[in-house]
Amino acid sequence: MFLIVGLGNPGKFYKNNRHNIGYKILDNIRELYNFPDFSKKFKSEFSKSELNKNILFLLKPTTFMNNSGLALREIRDFYNININNIYVIHDEIDLSQGIVKVKNGGGHNGHNGLKSIDNFIGKNYNRVRVGVSRPSKIYKENVDENISNWVLSDFTSDEKKQWLDKTIIYVSEMIASLIINQSDLCNRNE
């Protein structure tokens, strides 16, 4: 039994934000592996199917990024999912655009979605970190504000063509490998 979580914010306003890359990847996974449409459950958009003879849950928390842990705790407790079988897909400003790294545990690095999850279920879940890079110019006095504006801004059409669409497909296909062999921590460096 595995849980794949895509982090993001609900609603049309946030749909194409960098912060919503987890949602975008989960939408692609659902299509790629022919999962049922998402329904509302566990304070989330939820879908369940089998992949490689394993039960797999897809979860897009609708609690907004800062309260993502609330939804994760609810589904984890309901199905008694082992924390090692949870994969959280999220944006990562400290990786270049399109770089994907997978790791177990670690810090939240200021990511409010991860902070919330750490508080609600602990830190030993798997993180699928998808690089969106930092804004090109950050002034010291406005670091937090600039980063917040950056992750809440939309991907450009150039970004979609250059790396975003390819990265969404790559991560979606990688999920099957992660489930087949959890010890295979796939790193993508292009």
N, C-alpha and C positions, 0 to 999 in steps of 0.2 A: 504494500500500500504506500503510495507516494503522493505528496502534495506539491504542486508547482504553483507558486504565487507570483503574479505580476504586479508590481507596485505602480501606482498612478493616482490620479484624482478623477472622480466621476464627473460627467457632464461634457457637453459639446465645447464649452469654453476652453477646457484643458486638453481636449482630444489629441492635438498635435504637438503638445509641449514636450520638451526634452525629458521632463520628469515622468512622462507617461510611456516611456519606452517599454516598461514591463507589461503594461496593458496591450500595447501594439504586438508584442511578441506572443502573449497569450492568445490574442485573437487569431494570429497566424497558426499557432499550435492547434487550436480548436479546428481550424479549417484543414490543415495538413493531415491530421489524424482522424478526421471525420467524427469529432466529438459532437454530442447534442448541443443545441443552442444553449447559451447561458440562461440560467434562471436566477431568481433572487433567493438567496439562502445564506446564512452565516454572516449577515451584514456585508454581503458581497454579491458579485455575479459569480455563479458557480456552475461547473459542468463536471460530469463524472463519466468515465469510460474505462476501457482496458487498453493497455499498451504493452506489447511484449509479455502478455499473460500476467501483467500486474495491474491492480486497480490504481487508477490515476485520477486525482482530483485537480481541476484547474480552478484557481481562485483569484478574482480581481476585487480586493476590498473596496467597498464604497463608503468607507468611514473617513475618507480623505487621508492623504499621505501621513499626516502627523498622528493618526490613530490606527494605523494598519495592524498593529499588534493585537488589538481587540478582536478583529475578525479572525486572525490566525489562531488565537487561543481558543476561540469558540469552536472552530472546525477540528483543531488538534484534539481538544478534550472530547468532543462528540465521537470521533472515530478512533481515539487513542493512537494517534499517528506518532511514530518514533521521530524524534527531532532530527535524527540523521537522515530521514527520508523526506525532509522538507527542503525545497529549493526555492529561493527568493530571487527573482529577476529584478534588477534595479539599475537606474542610471548611476554612473560614476564619473565625477568631474576630474578625478585625478588619473584617468586613463584617456589616452588620445581617442578621438572619434573612431568608432568601429572596432576598437580592441576589446576582446572579451576575455575575462579571467574568472575562473571558478575556484572558490576556496571554502573551507569549512571554518566557521567561527570567525573571530576577529572583532575589531572595533567597528563603531558606526561611522567614524570619520565625519561627524557632523550631519550625516544624512538623517533627517527627522523620521522617515519611515522605518529605517533600521533601528533607530533609538527606541521607537515605540515597540517594535517586535522584540528587541532585547529585553525591555521591561516586562513584557507579557509572557514570553516563552523561554527566555534565556538566549545565549549567544551561539550555541553549537549547531545551528542550522547551516545549510549550504547557501552560499551567495554566488549568484551569477551576475558579475559586475560588467556592465556594458558601458564602454567609454563614450562620453559626450563632450569631453574636455572642459576646460575652463573658458570663461569669456576672455577675449584677447587683451582687454585692458581692465585692470582692477586697480582702483585707487585705494591706498591703505585705509583711509578713514571710512570707506564704504564697502569693505570686503563682503560682509554678510548680505547687504542689500543687493550688490551687484551679482553675487552668486544666486540669490533667490530670484532675481529678475531673469537671469540666464536660464535656469532650469525651468522656469515657468514661461519661457518664450518658446515659440513654435520652431520646429525644424524648417530650414529653408528648402526651396526646391532643389538647389544645388546639393545640399546635404543628402537629400533623398536619393538623388541620382548617383552621387559619389560613393556613399557608404551605407546609408540607413537601410534601404531596402535589402541589400545583400546581407547586412548584419542580422536583420530580423529573420531572414531565411536560414542563415547559418545557425543561430541560436535555437530556432525551432527544430531543426534537424538534429542538433547536438543533444537535445533532451532525451531522445531514445538511448543514445550512448551513455548518458549519465545514469539512466535508470538501469540499464543492463549491467553496468560496472561502475558502482559508486566510487571506487577508488581511482577511476580514471578522471583526474582533474584536468580537463581540457583547457589549454591556454591558446588563444589565437593571437598571433602577432603578425600583422601584415606590414 
